[in-house]
Amino acid sequence: MKNKKYTKEFKAQIVALYQSGKTPGDIVREYELSSHSLISTWVKQFETSGKFTVADNRSILEKELIELKKRNKQLEMENDILKQAALIMGRK
């Protein structure tokens, strides 16, 4: 089964229905959604940041970890280049 893509407007509508008191079960049946957990995810994202993208809902620590991993990868590449250069210079 292929994952459905929902617009942010649709997700906002579902969150509004949930917040107005409609049960997740009713929403799932009425809008033919795959599960209650989908609604829970959208509600949590909307309450956290007002947005539905994963990147917008990362914590400060998660964002920092991603940046540190990128920096570490860059430094490892630079280190490998320097090692190769040292080997080449050592041969001459």
C-alpha positions as CSV (number, residue, x, y, z in Angstrom):
1,M,0.0,0.0,0.0
2,K,1.3,3.4,-1.0
3,N,1.5,6.1,1.7
4,K,-1.0,8.9,1.1
5,K,0.2,12.5,1.1
6,Y,-2.1,14.9,3.0
7,T,-2.0,18.7,2.6
8,K,-1.3,20.9,5.6
9,E,-4.8,22.4,5.1
10,F,-6.3,18.9,5.4
11,K,-4.2,18.1,8.5
12,A,-5.2,21.4,10.1
13,Q,-8.9,20.6,9.4
14,I,-8.5,17.2,11.1
15,V,-6.8,18.8,14.1
16,A,-9.6,21.4,14.4
17,L,-12.2,18.7,14.3
18,Y,-10.3,16.8,17.1
19,Q,-9.9,19.9,19.2
20,S,-13.6,20.7,18.8
21,G,-14.4,17.4,20.5
22,K,-14.9,15.0,17.6
23,T,-13.5,11.6,18.5
24,P,-10.6,10.1,16.7
25,G,-12.7,7.1,15.8
26,D,-15.3,9.2,14.1
27,I,-12.6,11.2,12.3
28,V,-10.9,8.1,11.0
29,R,-14.2,6.6,9.7
30,E,-15.5,9.8,8.2
31,Y,-12.3,10.8,6.4
32,E,-11.0,7.2,5.8
33,L,-7.7,7.7,7.5
34,S,-5.4,4.8,8.2
35,S,-5.3,5.1,12.0
36,H,-5.9,7.0,15.2
37,S,-2.1,7.4,15.6
38,L,-2.1,9.6,12.5
39,I,-4.4,12.0,14.2
40,S,-2.4,11.9,17.4
41,T,0.8,12.7,15.4
42,W,-0.8,15.7,13.7
43,V,-2.3,17.0,16.9
44,K,1.0,16.8,18.7
45,Q,2.9,18.4,15.8
46,F,0.4,21.2,15.6
47,E,0.4,21.9,19.3
48,T,4.2,21.8,19.4
49,S,5.0,24.1,16.5
50,G,1.9,24.9,14.6
51,K,3.4,23.0,11.6
52,F,3.3,19.5,10.3
53,T,6.8,18.8,9.0
54,V,9.2,16.7,10.9
55,A,12.0,19.3,10.7
56,D,9.8,21.9,12.3
57,N,8.9,19.6,15.2
58,R,12.4,18.6,16.2
59,S,13.7,19.5,19.7
60,I,16.6,21.8,20.1
61,L,18.8,18.8,21.1
62,E,17.7,16.9,18.0
63,K,18.6,19.8,15.8
64,E,21.9,20.3,17.6
65,L,22.7,16.5,17.2
66,I,22.0,16.7,13.4
67,E,24.3,19.7,13.1
68,L,27.1,18.0,15.1
69,K,26.8,14.9,13.0
70,K,27.1,17.0,9.8
71,R,30.2,18.8,11.3
72,N,31.7,15.5,12.4
73,K,31.3,14.0,8.9
74,Q,32.9,17.1,7.4
75,L,35.9,16.9,9.7
76,E,36.3,13.2,9.0
77,M,36.4,14.0,5.3
78,E,39.0,16.7,5.8
79,N,41.1,14.4,8.0
80,D,41.1,11.7,5.3
81,I,42.2,14.3,2.7
82,L,45.0,15.4,4.9
83,K,46.1,11.8,5.5
84,Q,46.2,11.2,1.8
85,A,48.2,14.4,1.2
86,A,50.7,13.3,3.9
87,L,51.1,9.9,2.2
88,I,51.7,11.5,-1.2
89,M,54.2,14.1,0.3
90,G,56.0,11.3,2.2
91,R,56.6,9.4,-1.0
92,K,58.4,12.4,-2.7
